Amino acid sequence: MSDIITRFKQVFISQRNSMYMIEFVYKKLIRRYDQNILNSNYHKYFQSLLELQNFIYEEYFTQIFDQLKSKEKFDLEESLIALNRLTMNKLEQLIIQDIESNEQPMQFTTESQPQENQLPEQHSTKVSQLKYPLIDELSVEQTVSQPTTFKTVTFFSSDAALQAGRYIFKYNLNNIQSTSIDSLSVRCTMYNVDESNNKFYMIEPEYKQDSRITVTLPVGYYTTDSLLECLSTKMTSHSKTQHQYIAEKNQSKNKVYIKCLKSGLPANFGMSFSNNTSLSSLLGFTKGEYTNNSIYVSEDHPYPNIFDELYVKLYLGEKEVCRTSSSSKHFGYYNKFTLDYESLYGKTHSVNFQSEPFELAESTSSNIVSFEILSATKVPITRSLDFNLTMTIECIEDA
């Protein structure tokens, strides 16, 4: 329940809701006051609204929520409508007070506290008395012409259609205004070497100058040391000329060295990662081809811990909802999180995202929601994952 309450507060004091309320109040007051006066004081009134929202939430939310939830059919939206009406009515009074008495600064009353089992009631002002339920002539339909619904949904990976690393769910959503990925639980069983990146080629000139020998590594999760040990064993066992291969890490430089020996002496060989940049990046090699040397040193540091940072992408239909862009060309994401994957391997890790709801540039409808989880290499994890993801979607109901 605490997560729901926190989420509710975020929605109530969100910029979208604040803009809606001040625009609603301005539309009423523009019939009565000079538009230039209202426009010239817009910043001041908007700041007062932000303060007012926090005050009203802290003072009245619990009482309104407790009374409304006792109803037979309770919708959290009713609390939002009630708080919005209360806020807009008080803001209207404050603006009227400010316009009609420029000598007095805007202020809102805090002395009155709602009594137990009573809905909140305000002190009277110079203009009118504020009570709940609020201005009689304002109906709920007038106050919130487009009712907002918040749907919290948990998506289980086992229910998705998996296509090239994208988890696709059929789920109808209309008039989507904002989205929020609230939490993610993932079982840490991802492999940094799988069927998509466990092959490369080595070349032994003494065997055939242009012949490439396929080396296949067993699928699994590797640390740097275990990966280099496996690499040494597999390259040696695949040799057509009884060469010995040694893959090791230089501890002081943190670079990978791969060398070839024949009868204890250096022997030339080659390696090709032309179709497998993922494996080469794990080892720290940045080029696709290496030829005619007896030893190769990685240009970069080995990086097998590619799951220490994970990115989550969200799609509505075919359109990506890109919450965060980056300096990398064409790369953005919705959320990211870090984890100590090596210590969590085989366990379930959960993360709660504390970010604000992401407001879409325009209302969107879709019958498909899909997600991608990417490793730190910014590549989607194509092997099936076991996860569940909870998100909240703000929609506007059709009239």
C-alpha positions as CSV (number, residue, x, y, z in Angstrom):
1,M,0.0,0.0,0.0
2,S,2.9,2.4,0.8
3,D,4.1,2.1,-2.8
4,I,0.6,3.0,-4.1
5,I,0.4,6.0,-1.8
6,T,3.9,7.2,-2.9
7,R,2.8,6.8,-6.5
8,F,-0.4,8.7,-5.9
9,K,1.5,11.6,-4.4
10,Q,3.8,11.7,-7.4
11,V,0.8,11.9,-9.7
12,F,-1.0,14.5,-7.6
13,I,2.0,16.9,-7.6
14,S,3.2,16.1,-11.1
15,Q,3.7,18.9,-13.6
16,R,0.9,17.6,-15.7
17,N,-1.6,17.7,-12.9
18,S,-0.3,21.2,-11.8
19,M,-0.6,22.5,-15.3
20,Y,-4.1,21.1,-15.6
21,M,-5.3,22.8,-12.4
22,I,-3.9,26.2,-13.1
23,E,-5.2,26.2,-16.6
24,F,-8.7,25.3,-15.3
25,V,-8.6,28.1,-12.7
26,Y,-7.4,30.6,-15.3
27,K,-10.2,29.7,-17.7
28,K,-12.7,30.6,-15.0
29,L,-11.0,33.8,-13.8
30,I,-10.3,35.2,-17.3
31,R,-14.0,35.9,-17.6
32,R,-13.7,38.2,-14.5
33,Y,-10.3,39.7,-14.6
34,D,-7.9,41.3,-17.1
35,Q,-5.9,38.6,-18.9
36,N,-2.8,40.7,-18.8
37,I,-2.9,40.8,-15.0
38,L,-3.3,37.0,-14.8
39,N,-0.5,36.5,-17.3
40,S,1.9,38.8,-15.7
41,N,1.5,37.0,-12.3
42,Y,1.5,33.5,-13.8
43,H,4.9,32.5,-12.3
44,K,3.9,33.7,-8.8
45,Y,0.5,31.9,-8.9
46,F,2.1,28.7,-10.2
47,Q,4.7,28.7,-7.4
48,S,1.8,29.2,-4.9
49,L,0.0,26.3,-6.5
50,L,3.0,24.0,-6.0
51,E,3.2,25.0,-2.3
52,L,-0.6,24.5,-2.0
53,Q,-0.5,21.0,-3.5
54,N,2.1,19.8,-0.9
55,F,0.1,21.5,1.9
56,I,-3.2,20.0,0.9
57,Y,-1.8,16.6,0.4
58,E,-0.1,16.5,3.8
59,E,-3.2,17.9,5.6
60,Y,-6.1,16.3,3.9
61,F,-5.1,13.2,1.9
62,T,-5.3,10.7,4.8
63,Q,-8.8,11.9,5.9
64,I,-10.2,11.9,2.4
65,F,-8.7,8.6,1.5
66,D,-10.0,6.9,4.7
67,Q,-13.5,8.2,4.2
68,L,-13.7,7.3,0.5
69,K,-12.2,3.8,0.8
70,S,-15.0,3.0,3.2
71,K,-17.4,3.2,0.3
72,E,-18.6,-0.1,-1.2
73,K,-17.0,0.7,-4.6
74,F,-13.8,2.7,-4.0
75,D,-11.5,4.0,-6.8
76,L,-8.3,5.8,-5.9
77,E,-9.2,8.2,-8.7
78,E,-11.9,9.6,-6.4
79,S,-9.2,10.8,-4.0
80,L,-7.4,12.5,-6.8
81,I,-10.6,14.2,-7.9
82,A,-11.3,15.4,-4.4
83,L,-7.8,16.7,-3.8
84,N,-7.8,18.5,-7.2
85,R,-11.1,20.2,-6.5
86,L,-10.0,21.2,-3.1
87,T,-6.7,22.6,-4.5
88,M,-8.3,24.4,-7.5
89,N,-10.9,26.1,-5.3
90,K,-8.4,27.3,-2.8
91,L,-6.0,28.5,-5.6
92,E,-8.9,30.5,-7.1
93,Q,-9.6,32.2,-3.8
94,L,-5.9,33.0,-3.4
95,I,-5.6,34.6,-6.8
96,I,-8.8,36.6,-6.3
97,Q,-7.5,37.8,-2.9
98,D,-4.2,38.8,-4.5
99,I,-5.7,40.7,-7.4
100,E,-8.3,42.5,-5.3
101,S,-5.7,43.4,-2.6
102,N,-2.3,43.9,-4.1
103,E,-1.0,45.1,-0.7
104,Q,-1.4,41.7,0.9
105,P,0.8,38.8,-0.1
106,M,-0.7,35.5,-1.1
107,Q,-1.1,33.1,1.7
108,F,-3.1,30.0,2.6
109,T,-4.5,29.1,6.0
110,T,-3.1,26.3,8.0
111,E,-4.7,26.7,11.4
112,S,-7.7,24.5,10.7
113,Q,-7.3,20.8,10.9
114,P,-10.0,18.3,9.9
115,Q,-11.5,16.6,12.9
116,E,-11.6,12.8,13.1
117,N,-14.3,11.2,10.9
118,Q,-15.0,14.5,9.3
119,L,-14.0,15.7,5.8
120,P,-11.8,18.7,5.8
121,E,-13.2,22.2,6.2
122,Q,-11.4,25.5,5.6
123,H,-11.6,28.9,7.3
124,S,-13.5,31.6,5.5
125,T,-11.6,34.2,3.5
126,K,-12.4,37.7,2.3
127,V,-14.1,36.3,-0.8
128,S,-15.9,33.1,0.1
129,Q,-15.9,30.1,2.4
130,L,-14.1,26.9,1.3
131,K,-15.7,23.7,2.3
132,Y,-15.5,20.1,1.3
133,P,-17.2,19.0,-0.9
134,L,-16.1,22.3,-2.5
135,I,-18.0,24.7,-4.8
136,D,-21.5,23.5,-5.2
137,E,-21.8,24.6,-8.8
138,L,-18.8,22.5,-9.9
139,S,-19.6,18.9,-10.7
140,V,-17.1,16.2,-10.9
141,E,-17.5,16.2,-14.6
142,Q,-16.7,19.9,-14.8
143,T,-13.7,19.6,-12.6
144,V,-12.1,16.6,-14.3
145,S,-13.5,16.5,-17.8
146,Q,-11.2,13.7,-18.7
147,P,-11.1,11.2,-15.9
148,T,-7.6,9.7,-15.3
149,T,-7.2,6.0,-14.6
150,F,-4.0,4.4,-13.3
151,K,-3.5,0.8,-14.1
152,T,-0.8,-1.1,-12.3
153,V,0.2,-4.3,-14.2
154,T,2.8,-7.0,-13.5
155,F,4.2,-8.6,-16.6
156,F,5.7,-12.1,-16.3
157,S,8.4,-13.1,-18.8
158,S,6.9,-16.6,-19.0
159,D,3.7,-15.1,-20.5
160,A,5.5,-13.2,-23.3
161,A,6.4,-14.1,-26.8
162,L,10.2,-13.8,-27.1
163,Q,11.6,-12.5,-30.4
164,A,15.2,-11.6,-30.7
165,G,15.5,-10.5,-27.1
166,R,12.2,-8.6,-27.0
167,Y,9.4,-9.8,-24.6
168,I,6.1,-9.1,-26.3
169,F,2.8,-8.9,-24.4
170,K,-0.7,-8.5,-25.8
171,Y,-2.3,-5.8,-23.6
172,N,-4.8,-3.2,-24.7
173,L,-4.2,0.3,-23.5
174,N,-6.0,3.4,-24.8
175,N,-5.1,7.1,-24.4
176,I,-1.9,6.5,-22.5
177,Q,-0.6,9.7,-20.9
178,S,2.3,8.5,-18.8
179,T,4.2,5.4,-17.9
180,S,6.3,4.3,-14.9
181,I,8.3,1.1,-14.5
182,D,7.9,0.6,-10.7
183,S,9.9,-2.6,-10.1
184,L,11.8,-5.4,-11.7
185,S,12.7,-8.8,-10.3
186,V,15.1,-10.9,-12.4
187,R,16.7,-14.3,-11.7
188,C,20.4,-13.9,-12.2
189,T,21.0,-16.9,-14.5
190,M,22.1,-15.0,-17.6
191,Y,25.2,-16.3,-19.5
192,N,27.8,-14.0,-20.8
193,V,28.8,-16.8,-23.3
194,D,25.8,-18.3,-25.1
195,E,24.8,-19.7,-28.5
196,S,25.0,-16.2,-30.0
197,N,28.7,-15.5,-29.1
198,N,30.4,-18.8,-28.3
199,K,32.2,-19.3,-31.6
200,F,35.3,-17.7,-33.2
201,Y,38.0,-18.9,-35.7
202,M,41.7,-19.5,-35.3
203,I,44.1,-19.8,-38.2
204,E,47.2,-22.1,-38.3
205,P,49.4,-21.3,-41.3
206,E,51.3,-24.5,-41.0
207,Y,48.0,-26.4,-41.5
208,K,46.4,-24.4,-44.3
209,Q,47.1,-20.7,-44.9
210,D,43.5,-19.6,-45.4
211,S,41.7,-22.4,-43.5
212,R,39.8,-21.2,-40.5
213,I,39.3,-23.6,-37.6
214,T,36.0,-23.1,-35.7
215,V,36.5,-23.0,-31.9
216,T,33.3,-23.4,-29.8
217,L,33.2,-22.5,-26.1
218,P,30.6,-24.2,-23.8
219,V,27.7,-22.0,-22.9
220,G,27.8,-20.6,-19.4
221,Y,28.7,-17.7,-17.2
222,Y,32.5,-17.0,-17.0
223,T,34.7,-14.8,-14.9
224,T,37.9,-13.5,-16.6
225,D,40.0,-16.3,-15.2
226,S,37.6,-19.1,-16.0
227,L,37.1,-17.7,-19.6
228,L,40.8,-17.6,-20.3
229,E,41.3,-21.1,-18.9
230,C,38.5,-22.4,-21.1
231,L,40.0,-20.5,-24.1
232,S,43.4,-22.1,-23.6
233,T,42.0,-25.6,-23.3
234,K,39.7,-25.3,-26.4
235,M,42.2,-23.7,-28.7
236,T,44.8,-26.3,-27.8
237,S,42.4,-29.1,-28.3
238,H,41.2,-27.7,-31.7
239,S,44.8,-27.3,-33.0
240,K,45.5,-29.2,-36.2
241,T,49.3,-28.9,-35.8
242,Q,49.6,-29.8,-32.1
243,H,50.2,-26.2,-31.0
244,Q,49.8,-25.2,-27.4
245,Y,47.8,-22.1,-26.7
246,I,48.0,-20.0,-23.6
247,A,45.4,-17.3,-22.7
248,E,46.2,-15.3,-19.6
249,K,45.7,-11.9,-18.0
250,N,48.6,-9.6,-17.2
251,Q,47.7,-8.6,-13.7
252,S,49.6,-5.3,-13.7
253,K,48.2,-4.1,-17.0
254,N,44.8,-5.9,-16.8
255,K,45.2,-7.0,-20.5
256,V,44.6,-10.4,-22.0
257,Y,47.6,-12.1,-23.7
258,I,47.0,-15.0,-26.1
259,K,50.1,-16.8,-27.3
260,C,51.0,-19.9,-29.3
261,L,53.8,-22.3,-28.8
262,K,55.2,-25.3,-30.7
263,S,57.7,-27.4,-28.9
264,G,58.2,-24.6,-26.5
265,L,58.9,-22.0,-29.2
266,P,56.7,-19.2,-30.4
267,A,54.5,-20.1,-33.5
268,N,52.5,-17.8,-35.6
269,F,48.7,-18.1,-35.7
270,G,45.6,-16.0,-36.3
271,M,42.2,-15.3,-34.8
272,S,39.0,-14.0,-36.3
273,F,36.1,-12.4,-34.4
274,S,34.6,-10.9,-37.6
275,N,31.2,-12.3,-36.8
276,N,31.4,-12.2,-33.0
277,T,32.2,-8.8,-31.6
278,S,30.5,-9.8,-28.3
279,L,33.1,-12.5,-27.4
280,S,36.0,-10.2,-28.5
281,S,34.7,-7.4,-26.2
282,L,34.6,-9.8,-23.3
283,L,38.3,-10.5,-23.9
284,G,39.2,-6.8,-24.6
285,F,40.0,-7.3,-28.3
286,T,38.6,-4.5,-30.5
287,K,39.6,-5.7,-34.0
288,G,37.9,-8.4,-36.0
289,E,41.0,-10.0,-37.5
290,Y,44.5,-10.9,-36.0
291,T,47.1,-12.5,-38.3
292,N,50.7,-13.6,-38.5
293,N,51.9,-13.2,-34.9
294,S,52.7,-15.6,-32.1
295,I,51.2,-13.4,-29.4
296,Y,48.3,-10.9,-29.3
297,V,47.6,-8.4,-26.5
298,S,44.1,-7.0,-26.1
299,E,43.7,-3.4,-26.8
300,D,41.2,-2.9,-24.0
301,H,40.6,-4.5,-20.6
302,P,38.7,-7.7,-20.4
303,Y,35.1,-7.2,-19.4
304,P,33.2,-10.4,-18.6
305,N,30.9,-8.7,-16.0
306,I,28.5,-7.5,-18.7
307,F,25.5,-7.9,-16.3
308,D,26.7,-5.6,-13.6
309,E,24.7,-2.9,-15.4
310,L,21.4,-3.6,-17.1
311,Y,19.2,-1.4,-19.3
312,V,15.5,-1.8,-19.7
313,K,13.7,-0.6,-22.9
314,L,10.0,-0.1,-23.2
315,Y,7.9,-0.3,-26.4
316,L,4.3,0.6,-27.0
317,G,3.5,-1.1,-30.2
318,E,6.5,-0.7,-32.4
319,K,7.4,2.7,-30.9
320,E,10.1,2.9,-28.2
321,V,9.3,5.0,-25.1
322,C,12.8,6.5,-24.7
323,R,13.0,8.1,-21.3
324,T,16.7,8.7,-21.3
325,S,18.9,9.4,-24.3
326,S,22.6,9.1,-24.4
327,S,25.8,10.3,-26.2
328,S,25.9,7.0,-28.0
329,K,24.2,7.4,-31.4
330,H,20.7,6.0,-31.6
331,F,20.9,4.5,-28.0
332,G,18.4,5.3,-25.3
333,Y,16.6,3.4,-22.6
334,Y,13.8,3.7,-20.1
335,N,15.4,2.5,-16.9
336,K,18.8,1.1,-15.8
337,F,20.1,-0.5,-12.6
338,T,23.4,-2.0,-11.3
339,L,24.0,-5.2,-9.5
340,D,26.9,-7.3,-8.2
341,Y,26.1,-10.1,-10.6
342,E,29.0,-12.4,-9.7
343,S,27.8,-12.6,-6.1
344,L,24.1,-12.8,-7.2
345,Y,24.5,-15.5,-9.8
346,G,21.8,-18.1,-9.4
347,K,19.7,-15.8,-7.1
348,T,16.8,-13.5,-7.7
349,H,17.5,-9.7,-7.6
350,S,14.8,-7.1,-7.2
351,V,15.0,-3.4,-7.7
352,N,12.4,-0.6,-7.1
353,F,12.7,2.4,-9.4
354,Q,12.0,5.7,-7.7
355,S,11.8,7.9,-10.8
356,E,8.8,10.1,-11.6
357,P,6.2,8.9,-14.1
358,F,7.3,9.6,-17.7
359,E,4.8,11.8,-19.5
360,L,4.4,10.9,-23.2
361,A,4.6,13.7,-25.8
362,E,1.2,12.8,-27.0
363,S,-1.6,10.4,-26.1
364,T,-0.9,6.9,-27.4
365,S,-3.0,3.8,-27.7
366,S,-1.6,0.3,-28.2
367,N,-2.5,-3.4,-27.9
368,I,1.1,-4.5,-27.6
369,V,3.5,-3.8,-24.7
370,S,7.1,-5.1,-25.0
371,F,10.4,-4.9,-23.1
372,E,14.0,-5.5,-23.8
373,I,16.7,-6.1,-21.2
374,L,20.2,-5.1,-22.4
375,S,23.6,-5.9,-20.9
376,A,26.2,-3.3,-20.2
377,T,27.4,-3.8,-23.8
378,K,24.1,-2.2,-24.9
379,V,23.1,-5.4,-26.6
380,P,19.8,-7.2,-25.9
381,I,20.0,-10.4,-23.9
382,T,18.5,-12.9,-26.4
383,R,18.6,-15.9,-24.1
384,S,15.3,-16.4,-22.3
385,L,15.2,-14.7,-18.9
386,D,13.1,-15.3,-15.9
387,F,11.7,-11.9,-14.6
388,N,8.6,-10.0,-13.6
389,L,8.2,-6.3,-14.2
390,T,5.6,-4.1,-12.6
391,M,4.6,-0.8,-14.2
392,T,1.9,1.8,-13.8
393,I,0.1,3.3,-16.8
394,E,-1.9,6.5,-16.7
395,C,-4.8,6.5,-19.2
396,I,-7.6,8.9,-19.9
397,E,-11.0,7.2,-20.2
398,D,-13.1,7.9,-23.2
399,A,-16.0,10.2,-22.5
